Amino acid sequence: MPVLIRQRHIRVRKQVMNIASFFVHLDSQKHIDFSLRSPYGGGRPGRVKRRNAKKGQGGAGAGDDEEED
């Protein structure tokens, strides 16, 4: 869990957290959620996942051309 906080995946209301020892009031406890820009909260995928998807997409088209020759 501290890794998610340190990498700014967690928010309280609209404020993104990056400190694991952040004090949250009891009335704000129900507003803890994933950041909107985080892949866990519906944001775009991370750098490696985007790179692998791009590599896989381009590799399939090139492989079909080589098999026909």
N, CA and C of each residue as an Amber inpcrd file, in Angstrom:
protein
   207
   0.8110000  -1.2020000   0.0000000   0.0000000   0.0000000   0.0000000
   0.8550000   1.2670000   0.0000000   1.9780000   1.3230000   0.7400000
   2.7840000   2.5450000   0.6990000   3.3070000   2.8760000  -0.6970000
   3.5040000   1.8540000  -1.5390000   3.9850000   2.1180000  -2.8990000
   2.9200000   2.8680000  -3.6930000   1.6570000   2.4750000  -3.5380000
   0.5770000   3.1580000  -4.2440000   0.4680000   4.6120000  -3.8060000
   0.6730000   4.8560000  -2.5210000   0.6040000   6.2260000  -2.0130000
   1.7800000   7.0340000  -2.5390000   2.9750000   6.4680000  -2.4790000
   4.1810000   7.1890000  -2.8990000   4.1520000   7.5010000  -4.3940000
   3.5330000   6.6530000  -5.1870000   3.4650000   6.8690000  -6.6280000
   2.2160000   7.6370000  -7.0410000   1.5330000   8.2370000  -6.0770000
   0.4180000   9.1470000  -6.2970000  -0.7960000   8.4760000  -6.9490000
  -1.1190000   7.2540000  -6.5060000  -2.3040000   6.5620000  -7.0010000
  -3.5100000   6.7810000  -6.0940000  -3.3060000   7.3250000  -4.8910000
  -4.3660000   7.4620000  -3.8920000  -4.7240000   8.9370000  -3.7320000
  -6.0260000   9.2010000  -3.5860000  -6.4770000  10.5720000  -3.3370000
  -7.4990000  10.5750000  -2.2110000  -7.6100000  11.7140000  -1.5360000
  -8.6540000  11.9600000  -0.5490000  -9.4200000  13.1650000  -1.0610000
 -10.6640000  12.9300000  -1.4250000 -11.4960000  13.9030000  -2.1470000
 -10.8030000  14.2680000  -3.4450000 -10.3280000  15.4850000  -3.6520000
  -9.6340000  15.8540000  -4.8910000  -8.1330000  16.0020000  -4.7050000
  -7.6390000  15.7630000  -3.4910000  -6.2210000  15.9530000  -3.1920000
  -5.4720000  14.6280000  -3.3190000  -4.4500000  14.6000000  -4.1790000
  -3.6500000  13.3950000  -4.3950000  -2.6050000  13.2960000  -3.2880000
  -2.4630000  12.0870000  -2.7320000  -1.5400000  11.8560000  -1.6270000
  -0.2450000  11.2360000  -2.1370000   0.8770000  11.6440000  -1.5420000
   2.1470000  10.9760000  -1.8160000   2.9520000  10.7830000  -0.5300000
   2.3280000  10.9890000   0.6150000   2.9580000  10.7770000   1.9150000
   2.1550000   9.7080000   2.6580000   2.8140000   8.6070000   3.0310000
   2.1100000   7.4840000   3.6590000   1.5760000   7.8310000   5.0440000
   2.1570000   8.8030000   5.7210000   1.7290000   9.1380000   7.0750000
   0.7180000  10.2820000   7.0950000   0.0410000  10.5480000   5.9880000
  -0.9390000  11.6300000   5.9180000  -2.1110000  11.3240000   6.8450000
  -2.4870000  12.3030000   7.6540000  -3.5680000  12.1490000   8.6250000
  -4.9080000  12.4080000   7.9400000  -5.8160000  11.4370000   8.0280000
  -7.1390000  11.5620000   7.4140000  -8.1810000  11.5670000   8.5190000
  -9.0470000  12.5700000   8.5270000 -10.1260000  12.6430000   9.5120000
 -11.1340000  11.5260000   9.2630000 -11.8620000  11.1500000  10.2940000
 -12.8450000  10.0790000  10.1650000 -13.9390000  10.4280000   9.1650000
 -14.3430000  11.6930000   9.1050000 -15.3930000  12.0650000   8.1560000
 -14.8900000  12.0660000   6.7050000 -13.5800000  12.1190000   6.4880000
 -13.0170000  12.0610000   5.1390000 -12.6210000  10.6420000   4.7360000
 -12.7490000   9.7070000   5.6500000 -12.3150000   8.3390000   5.3830000
 -13.0940000   7.7120000   4.2250000 -14.3600000   8.0570000   4.0790000
 -15.1650000   7.4820000   2.9980000 -14.8290000   8.0820000   1.6350000
 -14.0050000   9.1230000   1.5990000 -13.6340000   9.7700000   0.3400000
 -12.2730000   9.3110000  -0.1830000 -11.6730000   8.3020000   0.4350000
 -10.3890000   7.7700000  -0.0330000 -10.6560000   6.9150000  -1.2670000
  -9.9440000   7.2020000  -2.3550000 -10.1770000   6.5020000  -3.6170000
  -8.9130000   6.5700000  -4.4590000  -8.9150000   5.8990000  -5.5990000
  -7.7940000   5.9830000  -6.5250000  -7.8410000   7.3100000  -7.2690000
  -6.6690000   7.8200000  -7.6170000  -6.5610000   9.0560000  -8.3760000
  -7.1800000   8.8690000  -9.7560000  -7.7470000   9.9210000 -10.3080000
  -8.3880000   9.8340000 -11.6170000  -7.3800000   9.6350000 -12.7420000
  -6.1420000  10.0600000 -12.5480000  -5.1000000   9.8800000 -13.5600000
  -4.3620000   8.5520000 -13.4200000  -4.6450000   7.8190000 -12.3700000
  -4.0000000   6.5290000 -12.1350000  -4.6380000   5.4490000 -13.0100000
  -3.8610000   4.4720000 -13.4740000  -4.4560000   3.3510000 -14.2120000
  -5.4760000   2.5810000 -13.3710000  -5.3160000   2.5950000 -12.0550000
  -6.2580000   1.9210000 -11.1690000  -7.5750000   2.6820000 -11.0610000
  -7.5590000   3.9630000 -11.3500000  -8.7590000   4.7750000 -11.2340000
  -9.3590000   5.1640000 -12.5670000  -8.9680000   4.5210000 -13.6430000
  -9.5570000   4.7990000 -14.9470000  -8.6940000   5.6550000 -15.8510000
  -7.4800000   5.9850000 -15.4330000  -6.5790000   6.7650000 -16.2770000
  -5.9370000   5.9020000 -17.3460000  -5.0850000   6.4890000 -18.1660000
  -4.4460000   5.7190000 -19.2320000  -3.4290000   4.7400000 -18.6460000
  -3.1280000   3.6690000 -19.3660000  -2.1800000   2.6660000 -18.8540000
  -0.7940000   3.2540000 -18.6440000   0.0230000   2.5550000 -17.8990000
   1.3760000   3.0050000 -17.6110000   2.2870000   2.9370000 -18.8220000
   3.5040000   3.4110000 -18.6590000   4.4620000   3.5140000 -19.7590000
   4.7910000   2.1530000 -20.3620000   5.0570000   1.1620000 -19.5400000
   5.4550000  -0.1540000 -20.0450000   4.2820000  -0.8480000 -20.7350000
   3.1000000  -0.7380000 -20.1720000   1.9320000  -1.3770000 -20.7770000
   1.6080000  -0.7430000 -22.1270000   1.7430000   0.5750000 -22.2370000
   1.5150000   1.2390000 -23.5270000   2.5580000   0.8100000 -24.5450000
   3.8250000   0.6860000 -24.1090000   4.9010000   0.2830000 -25.0160000
   4.6820000  -1.1450000 -25.5090000   4.3100000  -2.0510000 -24.6070000
   4.0730000  -3.4380000 -25.0010000   2.8700000  -3.5670000 -25.9270000
   1.8320000  -2.7800000 -25.6960000   0.6610000  -2.8210000 -26.5700000
   1.0180000  -2.3220000 -27.9640000   1.8170000  -1.2860000 -28.0310000
   2.2360000  -0.7440000 -29.3260000   3.1260000  -1.7460000 -30.0570000
   4.0270000  -2.3950000 -29.3180000   4.9270000  -3.3790000 -29.9140000
   4.1310000  -4.5840000 -30.4220000   3.1710000  -5.0410000 -29.6680000
   2.3570000  -6.1830000 -30.0620000   1.4760000  -5.8790000 -31.2540000
   0.9690000  -4.6790000 -31.3310000   0.0960000  -4.2780000 -32.4320000
   0.8810000  -4.1890000 -33.7360000   2.0580000  -3.6140000 -33.7020000
   2.8790000  -3.4720000 -34.9010000   3.4820000  -4.7870000 -35.3410000
   3.8110000  -5.6690000 -34.4110000   4.4260000  -6.9500000 -34.7360000
   3.4800000  -7.8840000 -35.4640000   2.1830000  -7.8210000 -35.1870000
   1.2210000  -8.7210000 -35.8230000   1.0920000  -8.4180000 -37.3150000
   1.0920000  -7.1510000 -37.6780000   0.9780000  -6.7760000 -39.0910000
   2.2080000  -7.1570000 -39.8840000   3.3870000  -7.0080000 -39.3100000
   4.6270000  -7.3390000 -40.0080000   4.7670000  -8.8470000 -40.1630000
   4.2880000  -9.6290000 -39.2090000   4.3830000 -11.0850000 -39.2740000
   3.5250000 -11.6700000 -40.3870000   2.3710000 -11.0820000 -40.6730000
   1.5030000 -11.5770000 -41.7360000   2.1480000 -11.4100000 -43.1040000
   2.8390000 -10.3110000 -43.3240000   3.4770000 -10.0660000 -44.6140000
   4.6020000 -11.0600000 -44.8670000   5.3490000 -11.4140000 -43.8440000
   6.4830000 -12.3190000 -44.0090000   6.0230000 -13.7430000 -44.3070000
   4.8960000 -14.1680000 -43.7740000   4.4190000 -15.5290000 -43.9900000
   3.9770000 -15.7510000 -45.4300000   3.4850000 -14.7150000 -46.1000000
   3.0090000 -14.8550000 -47.4700000   4.1470000 -15.0560000 -48.4540000
   5.3490000 -14.5300000 -48.1640000   6.4670000 -14.6410000 -49.1110000
   7.0390000 -15.9710000 -49.1280000
